Amino acid sequence: MYSNQHIWRVWAKKAHRWGVGVWAATFLEALGPLAVLGAQAVYLVQPFISSIFPSDHLSALTEILEQPDQTKAFVTLLQEEARQ
């Protein structure tokens, strides 16, 4: 399946705990093709935020934003977490 699903699960649980899981899923779905621009923005600021966020989490985020199949899988995970 996807190599970063363990990271996705952490994010989904945190998003649910913070009450933003459904909002995040809706936002990702609405981004559509513009998500690639979000990935480029992450690449751009990565040197500045790498001390705050682990590099594997940043890589996972860029993969979600660049690959529509991963975006859909993560949105599904967020929606499932919200239903629990």
Secondary structure, DSSP 8 states (H G I E B T S, - for coil): --TTHHHHHHHHHHHHHHT-HHHHHHHHHHHGGGHHHHHHHHHHHHHHHTTTS-HHHHHHHHHHHH-HHHHHHHHHHHHHHHH-
